[in-house]
Amino acid sequence: MNLVSWAAATPARRIAITAILVIIGLAAIAVAIIYGVHANTLPKVFVGKSHHGIHPIRIAIAAIVGVGLLILAFLVNRRPAPRPAATFDE
């Protein structure tokens, strides 16, 4: 059972998982934008005390994670809920 089929098991679970994935995906894209802005123009709370690491790599990773989570949220929301098995009474 993969994540998409597990999340689509009930409508309430599908809505909750989709909302969580969208929020985290948008947060990751916001982080990519924050890394893309010149670090000296941001308050220290956003960039920390030191500027370690290569910002283009951080931007790419945050953007890829954000877009990936948004795509996963779309797939979870798009998949229809499974129908219960038909029972035939004799």
N, C-alpha and C positions, 0 to 999 in steps of 0.2 A: 504494500500500500504506500503510494507516494504522498507527498504533502498536498498536492492539488486534490486528489481524491479524498483524502482524510478531511481536508478543510471543507469540502463540498458536501459532507455527509448530512448536515442539517443546515437550514437557512440561517439560523442564529449564529452558528459557528462560522459559516461562510462570511457573514457580515462582519463579525468580530475580527476574524483573521484578515480580511480585506482592509478594514480600517487601521489595524495595527501595521500592516505592511505599507500602506500609503503614508502613514505618519512617519514611520522610520525612513522610508524612501525619500520623502520630502526633506526630512532633517539631514539626510546624507547629501542631498543636492545643495542644501543651504550651507553645509560645511564646505563643500567644493567651492561655492561662491565666495565664502569667507576666506578660504585659502587663496583664491584668485585675486582678491583685492590686495593692493599693496599693504603689507603688514604694518608699516609705520603709521598708516592712517586709521587703524583700528585701535580701540581701547585694549589695554593689556589683558583684560579678562578673556578676550577672544583668542589671542595668540599665545598667551603664556609669557613666562619670564625670558625664555630663550628661543631662538629661532633655529632649532635643529631640524635637519631633514631637508629634502629637496621638495619644494612646493609643487612643481609640475607633476611629480609622481603622486603626491598627496591629493592633488586636484583630480587626477585621472582615476585613482582608486575610489575616492569618494563619489565621483560622478558615475562610475560604472556600477558601484554598489547601489546607489540611489536609483538609477534607471533599471537595474536588474530587479530590485524590490518592487518597483512600480509595475514592471512587466509581470512579475509573479502575482501581484495583487490583481491585475487584469485577468490572468489565467484562472485564478481561484474564483473570482466573481463571475466569470463567463461560463464556467462549467455548470451544467444543470445538476440539480440535486438528483441522486439516484432514486428511481421509482421502487417501491416495495415489490417483492415478487408476487406474481399473480397466484391466487389460490383458487382451485376449482373444487367446489363442493359437489359431491355426487349424490 
